[in-house]
Amino acid sequence: MAVFKGLIRKYWYFYVVLGLVTVIDITMNLSIAWLFGNLTETAVSRNTAKFLPLLYVGIALILIMGINQYVNGYLKSRVSANVQDELRTLTFRKMLGLSQSYYDKHHSGDLLSRITTDNKTIGGALGHTLIELIKNPLMALCAFIYLVIIEWRLALISLLIGPAILLCGVLLGRSIRERSTVSQQKWGNMTSFVQDVAGASMIFKVFRLESIFNQKFSTQSRAVREQEIKLGTTTSILQSLSNMIGFSAFVLAITYGAYLVANDVITIGSLMAFVQLMNYVIMPFTTFASTWGELQISLGAADRIQEVLKEQPEELEQQDSLLRSNQEKKDVHVSLEQIDFAYSDRKVLDHLSIEIEHGKFTAIVGASGSGKSTLFRLLLGFYNPDQGDIRVNGVSYSDMSLHEIRALYALVPQEPQLFTGTLRENILYGNPEASEEDMKEAVVHANAHLFIEQFPEGLDTQVGEKGSQLSGGQRQRIAIARAILKKAPVLLLDEATASLDNESEQLVQDALRQLMNKRTTVAIAHRLSTIQHADKIVVMHEGKIVETGTHEELMQLCGHYYELYRTRQNNELIEEAGSIA
Ligand SMILES: Nc1ncnc2c1ncn2[C@@H]1O[C@H](COP(=O)(O)OP(=O)(O)OP(=O)(O)O)[C@@H](O)[C@H]1O
């Protein structure tokens, strides 16, 4: 509801004009009823002189009605488009500010369906349904007053239908809203599934998952269908009850009207005007069912958008940051002190302490699931430690804003994560204000110029969805160029070369060496051959640090690192032999 109220307040002036247009519309409708009555009276009294003036009045009424309806339609679609734009932008902005834990728990497809389908429903409601809900009772009231003037006994019959139809609406409205919310949730699940599958075409083709996915999709689509049928059933019951009540009142009133004409209580002209007016009284009530249903559906959609809007965003800015005033950001020393961290109740990091020294290369190694990526997530401020502290040049993360924390790092993730658009756009995401020279320098340092020069459109080449039109090594080098351009004091590398062949790896390694040169670097490494020259290697095991030292020191210990090194070296040799063969 809060979503609705805010938007109505914002576009109040549209609603005022629409209110005026509605009043003109009602006046025109009542005038048509008056015209019918008069024309009939003229015909009965054979007063042909009145025909022409009445015809002119009719033409004028039709013209005014036409213009008014155009203004009405235009304003409604404008409100609807404005509301949708506003809400979409608001939800998207909110989405960008959501915490990492929100993204961990919610599927992106569900967010997509809220921003698109739910948003459209709300736009329709605020542009159309709401006006109808105001116009219809007003129309019924005015027509009713006119009816009272013509014949109060007939008017009383029409009065019966209002409360009866409203009662049905109230009784069935809640069920419509609930069913539509469930239906939208199921739509969200289905959209998420389609998004997953469409983004993994190579996997479903290679693993021949077509029939399994077909089955899964059919199940989800059926679930949507069944929910929509349930929703349709309830709205149809409401619709048919309203129609039955409305038409019963109509038949009753016409019969009684005919009786009054037969007994010369009212004229035939009054009966004609009455029939028209009765339509205006009944129609709002019969259409009330569908408009009320639409409103309930849009309230369900508003609930789903409200759920996102009321999520607590990350606080990116913070007043009085100690780091800003204290330190020269380029010389960064990061200390992780006795960090404990758990996802829900599963402890992942246990009393973890690491010193990330300025200008040094720190490598993190350890078995899969030992908590290396989680450590990065904490460094980037995606999660707060449950215990312990992270300090930058002695300043605690709790005294820094998230903007400042994230400004400290450039990240080359394991999956390069490019965005649809050109190479240039993707590289500039590292620093949108960078000059053309800086960008080109970053491209050269990342060894990306070697392949970009071969593309006819150079930096303006489209990369495709998530960079699908580039090779793995090319994507990595674009991600490295993006990281170089950020010129952040600390570089985080997450197994950046793990999935590449030897040639690509060599190019990427060269690029990384450029990037790491004299820069504080933390790298998660699977290929231990790439970190032998690291200033410090931290070995993690089940969330704890079990060894720290240089490659030589750790090899002499003959402990975890030694074992890891031997196992991985064997694997790398096997891989190399495989690639040579
Ligand atoms: N968002 C999450 N919610 C709940 N548990 C998670 C989440 N992310 C990771 N985990 C769990 O935390 C543990 C550590 O995961 P993490 O990704 O940090 O390990 P890792 O050392 O980087 O592994 P790998 O080398 O395989 O990438 C794992 O047991 C994993 O299942």
The ligand as a Gaussian input file, in Angstrom:
#p B3LYP/6-31G(d) Opt

LIG

0 1
 N       26.632000     -17.725000       0.573000
 C       26.894000     -18.812000       1.308000
 N       25.979000     -19.265000       2.195000
 C       26.231000     -20.349000       2.956000
 N       27.393000     -21.038000       2.923000
 C       28.341000     -20.651000       2.063000
 C       28.142000     -19.521000       1.207000
 N       29.255000     -19.355000       0.464000
 C       30.108000     -20.338000       0.830000
 N       29.567000     -21.109000       1.789000
 C       30.212000     -22.244000       2.464000
 O       31.351000     -21.751000       3.151000
 C       32.434000     -22.646000       3.056000
 C       33.661000     -21.926000       2.505000
 O       33.361000     -21.548000       1.168000
 P       34.384000     -20.680000       0.303000
 O       33.732000     -20.381000      -0.979000
 O       34.877000     -19.543000       1.105000
 O       35.550000     -21.746000       0.116000
 P       36.819000     -21.697000      -0.842000
 O       37.988000     -22.032000       0.000000
 O       36.877000     -20.402000      -1.576000
 O       36.474000     -22.877000      -1.816000
 P       36.929000     -23.056000      -3.364000
 O       38.409000     -23.164000      -3.388000
 O       36.275000     -24.344000      -3.734000
 O       36.396000     -21.890000      -4.137000
 C       31.971000     -23.799000       2.177000
 O       31.640000     -24.870000       3.036000
 C       30.721000     -23.278000       1.482000
 O       29.775000     -24.295000       1.312000

